[in-house]
Amino acid sequence: MASMGMTKDKFRDYIESFNRDDYEGFGKYYADDVHFDLGGRLQIQGREGILNFYRDVKKRVRETLVINNVLIDGNILAAEIATEFYGLEDWPDFIAGPLMKGDAINMISFIFYTMNDAGQYQLIRTARYKVF
């Protein structure tokens, strides 16, 4: 099967869908059996696992992503992403760090996506670069 390929426009659509909580919109980019490695802190398996994770998180945190840089080479996409986590309620054991209602955590992360032949994310690996 020929790869449908990932483009910067498709990646931008993925991020914009994520930011507006459009689960169908960003969920279509995940393979059914995708593996998400959240910086070694958490491993999530499968599209539904990731969507359920974000449904839980987004009840308590407004997460906004901004693309700083993106490179695509074959089936690999590498991105530098700025993220703001804004507390909608107190969450002292939040995975990104203690977060209280009304406070924010900002960070820069490097995220590496490996795509399958259909152009969906098969493996997602994240690494924190800077927290401020």
Backbone as a chain_set.jsonl record, in Angstrom:
{"seq": "MASMGMTKDKFRDYIESFNRDDYEGFGKYYADDVHFDLGGRLQIQGREGILNFYRDVKKRVRETLVINNVLIDGNILAAEIATEFYGLEDWPDFIAGPLMKGDAINMISFIFYTMNDAGQYQLIRTARYKVF", "coords": {"N": [[0.852, -1.183, 0.0], [0.636, 2.183, -0.855], [2.025, 5.007, 0.788], [-0.015, 7.477, 2.283], [1.067, 9.661, 3.245], [2.342, 12.2, 5.398], [1.855, 15.639, 5.804], [2.886, 19.057, 6.342], [0.609, 20.634, 6.481], [-1.39, 18.742, 7.154], [-0.4, 17.986, 9.658], [-0.647, 20.404, 11.003], [-3.457, 20.578, 10.978], [-4.026, 18.408, 12.655], [-2.956, 19.346, 15.122], [-4.496, 21.691, 15.472], [-7.055, 20.555, 15.65], [-6.716, 19.088, 18.011], [-6.346, 21.221, 19.842], [-8.883, 22.367, 19.862], [-10.385, 20.475, 21.062], [-11.463, 18.481, 19.426], [-12.072, 15.441, 19.176], [-12.619, 13.43, 17.286], [-11.487, 14.63, 15.075], [-8.665, 14.884, 15.709], [-8.195, 12.302, 16.468], [-8.355, 10.695, 14.206], [-5.852, 10.612, 13.16], [-4.39, 8.732, 14.502], [-3.163, 5.412, 14.447], [-4.988, 2.353, 14.919], [-3.629, 0.69, 16.728], [-1.712, 2.327, 17.868], [1.174, 3.399, 19.742], [1.918, 5.319, 22.526], [4.399, 7.008, 24.053], [4.909, 8.788, 26.733], [7.285, 10.488, 27.405], [8.582, 8.517, 28.904], [7.243, 8.519, 31.304], [4.667, 7.642, 31.175], [2.921, 5.117, 29.461], [0.837, 4.639, 26.768], [-1.498, 2.677, 25.116], [-2.978, 2.222, 21.972], [-5.536, 3.815, 19.934], [-8.037, 4.419, 21.183], [-7.252, 4.332, 23.851], [-5.52, 6.56, 23.996], [-7.305, 8.647, 23.322], [-9.162, 8.422, 25.442], [-7.451, 9.009, 27.576], [-6.874, 11.739, 27.02], [-9.474, 12.773, 27.178], [-9.963, 12.571, 29.91], [-7.859, 14.201, 30.943], [-8.43, 16.705, 29.762], [-10.731, 17.479, 31.053], [-9.843, 18.595, 33.327], [-7.735, 20.246, 32.746], [-6.778, 22.848, 30.555], [-5.249, 22.363, 27.632], [-3.002, 23.686, 25.421], [-1.454, 23.659, 22.32], [1.341, 24.748, 20.388], [2.927, 24.862, 17.329], [6.316, 25.015, 16.963], [8.469, 24.172, 15.349], [8.692, 21.865, 12.626], [9.645, 18.878, 11.084], [9.66, 16.657, 8.372], [10.444, 13.483, 7.247], [10.21, 11.001, 5.138], [8.626, 8.386, 6.748], [8.777, 9.565, 9.214], [8.11, 12.106, 11.543], [9.241, 14.969, 13.1], [8.839, 17.187, 15.736], [8.953, 20.365, 17.328], [7.312, 21.508, 20.013], [5.434, 23.954, 21.686], [3.795, 24.037, 24.737], [1.006, 24.901, 26.711], [-0.295, 24.275, 29.812], [-3.177, 24.851, 31.462], [-4.646, 25.178, 34.535], [-7.807, 23.966, 35.295], [-8.863, 23.041, 37.531], [-7.631, 22.185, 40.806], [-4.801, 20.102, 40.651], [-2.698, 18.374, 42.036], [-1.051, 16.139, 41.507], [-0.614, 16.054, 38.78], [0.622, 14.888, 35.652], [2.487, 16.526, 34.32], [3.424, 18.099, 36.309], [2.767, 19.629, 39.534], [-0.325, 21.322, 39.499], [-2.356, 24.045, 39.973], [-5.688, 25.348, 40.162], [-6.263, 27.907, 37.859], [-3.589, 28.455, 37.518], [-0.648, 28.056, 35.403], [1.393, 25.825, 33.509], [4.12, 25.926, 31.424], [5.806, 24.566, 28.636], [8.442, 23.351, 26.507], [8.569, 20.821, 24.168], [9.984, 17.977, 22.512], [8.743, 16.005, 19.986], [8.406, 12.912, 18.505], [7.117, 11.272, 15.783], [6.238, 8.227, 14.328], [5.047, 7.038, 11.343], [2.584, 4.836, 9.925], [1.965, 2.898, 6.891], [-0.42, 3.962, 6.014], [-0.276, 6.565, 6.71], [-0.88, 7.237, 9.301], [-0.271, 7.868, 12.81], [1.865, 5.628, 14.318], [3.712, 5.223, 16.301], [4.46, 7.294, 18.984], [6.673, 9.418, 20.507], [7.768, 11.325, 23.227], [9.709, 14.045, 24.54], [10.684, 16.16, 27.131], [11.974, 19.414, 26.858], [12.259, 21.987, 27.976], [10.944, 23.592, 30.82], [8.875, 26.153, 31.966]], "CA": [[0.0, 0.0, 0.0], [1.414, 3.417, -0.908], [1.781, 5.895, 1.91], [-0.777, 8.695, 2.029], [2.019, 10.698, 3.61], [2.026, 13.291, 6.299], [2.309, 16.945, 5.341], [2.812, 20.078, 7.392], [-0.803, 21.048, 6.592], [-2.101, 17.711, 7.93], [0.056, 18.082, 11.042], [-1.296, 21.604, 11.549], [-4.848, 20.201, 11.226], [-3.999, 17.55, 13.845], [-2.747, 20.202, 16.298], [-5.672, 22.558, 15.626], [-8.142, 19.689, 16.136], [-6.406, 18.824, 19.41], [-6.569, 22.433, 20.634], [-10.325, 22.668, 19.995], [-11.012, 19.295, 21.67], [-12.154, 17.734, 18.376], [-11.501, 14.099, 19.344], [-12.697, 12.741, 15.999], [-10.544, 15.3, 14.188], [-7.272, 14.494, 15.935], [-8.13, 10.852, 16.63], [-8.2, 10.023, 12.911], [-4.429, 10.533, 12.833], [-3.796, 7.62, 15.244], [-3.444, 4.031, 14.066], [-5.734, 1.655, 15.973], [-2.702, 0.108, 17.706], [-0.658, 3.299, 18.156], [1.794, 3.38, 21.067], [2.272, 6.682, 22.937], [5.352, 7.026, 25.166], [4.903, 10.147, 27.264], [8.562, 10.789, 28.056], [8.934, 7.479, 29.86], [6.409, 8.641, 32.509], [3.398, 6.951, 30.961], [2.8, 4.422, 28.184], [-0.574, 4.478, 26.424], [-1.634, 1.816, 23.942], [-4.202, 2.259, 21.178], [-6.236, 5.08, 19.679], [-9.031, 4.681, 22.229], [-6.516, 4.622, 25.075], [-5.059, 7.954, 23.935], [-8.474, 9.532, 23.374], [-9.683, 8.391, 26.816], [-6.49, 9.757, 28.391], [-7.082, 13.176, 26.826], [-10.795, 13.152, 27.704], [-9.783, 12.762, 31.354], [-6.995, 15.36, 31.188], [-9.047, 17.953, 29.325], [-11.757, 17.856, 32.027], [-9.175, 19.268, 34.45], [-6.667, 21.114, 32.242], [-6.852, 23.313, 29.171], [-3.928, 22.153, 27.035], [-2.891, 24.366, 24.135], [-0.202, 23.361, 21.64], [1.78, 25.624, 19.31], [4.028, 24.266, 16.578], [7.473, 25.885, 16.752], [9.192, 23.627, 14.198], [8.312, 20.51, 12.234], [10.406, 18.287, 9.986], [9.11, 15.377, 7.933], [11.348, 12.733, 6.379], [9.622, 9.68, 4.952], [7.563, 8.064, 7.702], [9.117, 10.173, 10.512], [7.846, 13.523, 11.741], [9.826, 15.484, 14.335], [8.259, 18.503, 16.004], [9.196, 21.111, 18.567], [5.981, 21.992, 20.377], [5.242, 24.72, 22.92], [2.533, 23.625, 25.355], [0.552, 25.523, 27.943], [-1.293, 23.551, 30.601], [-3.859, 25.8, 32.333], [-5.439, 24.424, 35.5], [-9.227, 24.229, 35.46], [-9.09, 22.667, 38.929], [-6.381, 21.765, 41.439], [-4.349, 18.758, 40.292], [-1.328, 18.348, 42.576], [-0.229, 15.045, 40.972], [-0.684, 16.089, 37.324], [1.825, 14.279, 35.082], [3.454, 17.561, 33.929], [3.836, 18.787, 37.528], [1.625, 20.132, 40.311], [-1.034, 22.394, 38.813], [-3.49, 24.535, 40.731], [-6.694, 26.061, 39.376], [-5.884, 29.268, 37.488], [-2.15, 28.517, 37.23], [-0.247, 27.446, 34.141], [2.726, 25.27, 33.284], [4.497, 26.045, 30.02], [6.996, 23.771, 28.332], [8.817, 23.024, 25.136], [8.804, 19.38, 24.037], [10.299, 17.392, 21.216], [7.856, 14.87, 19.786], [8.76, 12.141, 17.325], [6.021, 10.438, 15.313], [6.511, 7.274, 13.26], [3.784, 6.783, 10.676], [2.405, 3.582, 9.182], [1.788, 3.103, 5.448], [-1.634, 4.751, 5.782], [-0.021, 7.942, 7.122], [-1.34, 7.456, 10.681], [0.776, 7.722, 13.822], [2.021, 4.278, 14.848], [4.512, 5.378, 17.515], [4.664, 8.691, 19.373], [7.607, 9.506, 21.636], [7.942, 12.716, 23.635], [10.796, 14.398, 25.468], [10.661, 17.547, 27.586], [13.21, 20.163, 26.68], [12.328, 23.129, 28.889], [9.713, 23.913, 31.541], [8.96, 27.507, 32.52]], "C": [[0.893, 1.24, 0.0], [1.03, 4.316, 0.26], [0.986, 7.122, 1.48], [0.08, 9.896, 2.408], [1.473, 11.74, 4.554], [2.59, 14.56, 5.677], [2.251, 17.923, 6.512], [1.377, 20.564, 7.571], [-1.613, 20.035, 7.395], [-1.694, 17.768, 9.398], [-0.576, 19.297, 11.722], [-2.766, 21.312, 11.862], [-4.959, 19.34, 12.486], [-3.892, 18.403, 15.12], [-3.958, 21.105, 16.53], [-6.87, 21.77, 16.136], [-7.952, 19.382, 17.614], [-6.765, 20.033, 20.276], [-8.047, 22.768, 20.804], [-11.118, 21.474, 20.527], [-11.885, 18.526, 20.679], [-11.546, 16.329, 18.341], [-11.547, 13.301, 18.046], [-11.655, 13.305, 15.043], [-9.102, 14.9, 14.432], [-7.127, 12.988, 16.078], [-7.927, 10.102, 15.322], [-6.735, 9.871, 12.515], [-3.727, 9.38, 13.553], [-4.161, 6.283, 14.61], [-4.2, 3.373, 15.216], [-4.818, 1.173, 17.093], [-1.511, 1.014, 18.006], [-0.116, 3.106, 19.571], [2.295, 4.784, 21.356], [3.14, 6.583, 24.184], [5.498, 8.471, 25.616], [6.161, 10.36, 28.102], [9.007, 9.759, 29.069], [8.094, 7.505, 31.127], [5.133, 7.817, 32.42], [3.421, 6.337, 29.571], [1.303, 4.213, 27.939], [-0.646, 3.689, 25.124], [-2.987, 2.032, 23.285], [-4.84, 3.629, 21.067], [-7.216, 5.4, 20.804], [-8.365, 4.983, 23.569], [-6.05, 6.07, 25.121], [-6.243, 8.911, 24.05], [-9.072, 9.565, 24.774], [-8.766, 9.147, 27.766], [-6.755, 11.261, 28.259], [-8.465, 13.629, 27.264], [-10.701, 13.417, 29.209], [-8.974, 14.022, 31.654], [-7.738, 16.657, 30.89], [-10.264, 18.353, 30.174], [-11.149, 18.741, 33.11], [-8.152, 20.312, 34.024], [-7.006, 21.561, 30.829], [-5.433, 23.228, 28.609], [-3.924, 22.761, 25.644], [-1.502, 24.133, 23.567], [0.065, 24.383, 20.544], [2.973, 24.958, 18.646], [5.134, 25.312, 16.427], [8.239, 25.466, 15.496], [8.664, 22.242, 13.897], [9.148, 20.099, 11.023], [9.8, 16.937, 9.659], [10.116, 14.746, 6.985], [10.797, 11.315, 6.265], [8.498, 9.452, 5.941], [7.845, 8.609, 9.104], [8.777, 11.656, 10.494], [8.445, 13.9, 13.086], [9.31, 16.901, 14.535], [8.773, 19.061, 17.321], [7.882, 21.82, 18.873], [6.042, 22.768, 21.696], [3.859, 24.351, 23.454], [2.26, 24.473, 26.582], [-0.511, 24.622, 28.557], [-1.884, 24.567, 31.577], [-4.807, 25.023, 33.232], [-6.88, 24.878, 35.574], [-9.684, 23.848, 36.861], [-7.731, 22.281, 39.499], [-6.057, 20.33, 41.044], [-2.899, 18.615, 40.737], [-0.453, 17.228, 42.029], [-0.353, 14.927, 39.451], [0.663, 15.634, 36.745], [2.892, 15.309, 34.689], [3.997, 18.327, 35.131], [2.617, 19.301, 38.262], [0.995, 21.348, 39.625], [-2.265, 22.768, 39.625], [-4.428, 25.326, 39.811], [-6.22, 27.496, 39.123], [-4.405, 29.446, 37.198], [-1.852, 27.822, 35.911], [1.166, 26.888, 34.236], [2.967, 25.392, 31.781], [5.745, 25.225, 29.788], [7.211, 23.69, 26.835], [9.131, 21.531, 25.13], [9.236, 19.058, 22.62], [9.442, 16.137, 21.092], [8.215, 14.214, 18.455], [7.624, 11.179, 17.003], [6.555, 9.504, 14.234], [5.163, 6.897, 12.667], [3.767, 5.411, 10.013], [2.196, 3.909, 7.705], [0.547, 3.912, 5.104], [-1.464, 6.209, 6.192], [-0.534, 8.264, 8.516], [-0.177, 7.234, 11.636], [0.739, 6.316, 14.407], [2.746, 4.308, 16.188], [4.722, 6.856, 17.746], [5.559, 8.682, 20.603], [7.85, 10.974, 21.95], [9.127, 12.861, 24.571], [10.649, 15.863, 25.842], [12.014, 18.183, 27.338], [13.34, 21.23, 27.765], [10.964, 23.353, 29.526], [9.898, 25.305, 32.129], [7.598, 27.988, 32.943]], "O": [[1.825, 1.318, 0.8], [-0.131, 4.376, 0.664], [1.27, 7.73, 0.448], [-0.158, 11.011, 1.945], [0.298, 12.105, 4.507], [3.674, 14.549, 5.094], [1.64, 17.64, 7.542], [0.966, 20.875, 8.689], [-2.434, 20.421, 8.227], [-2.535, 17.617, 10.284], [-0.989, 19.223, 12.879], [-3.272, 21.748, 12.896], [-5.875, 19.521, 13.288], [-4.645, 18.204, 16.074], [-4.399, 21.265, 17.668], [-7.625, 22.267, 16.972], [-8.911, 19.41, 18.385], [-7.408, 19.89, 21.315], [-8.424, 23.394, 21.795], [-12.347, 21.449, 20.46], [-12.925, 17.985, 21.053], [-10.623, 16.063, 17.572], [-10.605, 12.569, 17.739], [-11.017, 12.564, 14.296], [-8.375, 14.606, 13.483], [-6.048, 12.448, 15.835], [-7.388, 8.995, 15.32], [-6.413, 9.082, 11.626], [-2.575, 9.08, 13.241], [-5.321, 6.043, 14.273], [-4.064, 3.792, 16.365], [-5.181, 1.237, 18.267], [-0.432, 0.535, 18.356], [-0.843, 2.705, 20.48], [3.006, 5.378, 20.545], [2.685, 6.136, 25.237], [6.142, 9.277, 24.945], [6.111, 10.406, 29.331], [9.736, 10.089, 30.005], [8.214, 6.602, 31.955], [4.591, 7.357, 33.426], [3.885, 6.961, 28.616], [0.592, 3.68, 28.791], [0.053, 3.992, 24.158], [-4.02, 2.028, 23.956], [-4.717, 4.478, 21.95], [-7.228, 6.517, 21.322], [-8.865, 5.804, 24.337], [-6.167, 6.734, 26.151], [-6.182, 9.883, 24.803], [-9.452, 10.634, 25.251], [-9.238, 9.847, 28.661], [-6.85, 11.97, 29.261], [-8.62, 14.774, 27.687], [-11.289, 14.372, 29.716], [-9.353, 14.817, 32.514], [-7.683, 17.601, 31.678], [-10.773, 19.463, 30.022], [-11.848, 19.539, 33.735], [-7.744, 21.156, 34.821], [-7.462, 20.766, 30.007], [-4.532, 23.936, 29.06], [-4.738, 22.401, 24.794], [-0.497, 24.374, 24.236], [-0.854, 24.831, 19.859], [3.916, 24.539, 19.317], [4.917, 26.368, 15.833], [8.611, 26.308, 14.679], [8.237, 21.522, 14.8], [9.33, 20.865, 10.077], [9.464, 16.163, 10.556], [10.583, 15.383, 6.041], [10.911, 10.524, 7.202], [7.533, 10.215, 5.983], [7.227, 8.171, 10.075], [9.112, 12.371, 9.55], [8.193, 13.239, 14.093], [9.341, 17.717, 13.614], [8.995, 18.332, 18.289], [7.405, 22.634, 18.082], [6.617, 22.307, 22.681], [2.876, 24.353, 22.712], [3.153, 24.734, 27.388], [-1.492, 24.256, 27.909], [-1.168, 25.089, 32.431], [-5.673, 24.293, 32.747], [-7.154, 26.038, 35.879], [-10.745, 24.269, 37.321], [-6.78, 22.074, 38.745], [-6.918, 19.451, 41.093], [-1.98, 18.721, 39.925], [0.772, 17.338, 42.075], [-0.216, 13.837, 38.896], [1.717, 15.96, 37.29], [4.083, 14.997, 34.722], [4.929, 19.118, 34.99], [1.54, 19.4, 37.675], [1.693, 22.28, 39.225], [-3.108, 21.923, 39.926], [-3.997, 25.897, 38.81], [-5.828, 28.205, 40.049], [-4.002, 30.489, 36.682], [-2.687, 27.096, 35.371], [2.016, 27.418, 34.953], [2.122, 25.009, 30.972], [6.64, 25.186, 30.633], [6.312, 23.922, 26.027], [9.869, 21.04, 25.984], [8.904, 19.763, 21.667], [9.422, 15.303, 21.998], [8.313, 14.876, 17.422], [7.219, 10.375, 17.843], [7.253, 9.948, 13.322], [4.249, 6.49, 13.384], [4.803, 4.895, 9.595], [2.247, 5.076, 7.315], [0.466, 4.489, 4.019], [-2.389, 7.007, 6.045], [-0.618, 9.435, 8.885], [0.773, 6.516, 11.327], [-0.285, 5.872, 14.926], [2.441, 3.53, 17.092], [5.109, 7.591, 16.837], [5.258, 8.034, 21.606], [8.108, 11.774, 21.05], [9.497, 11.934, 25.292], [10.504, 16.717, 24.967], [13.059, 17.577, 27.573], [14.39, 21.365, 28.394], [9.942, 23.308, 28.841], [10.937, 25.61, 32.715], [7.465, 29.109, 33.435]]}, "num_chains": 1, "name": "protein.A"}
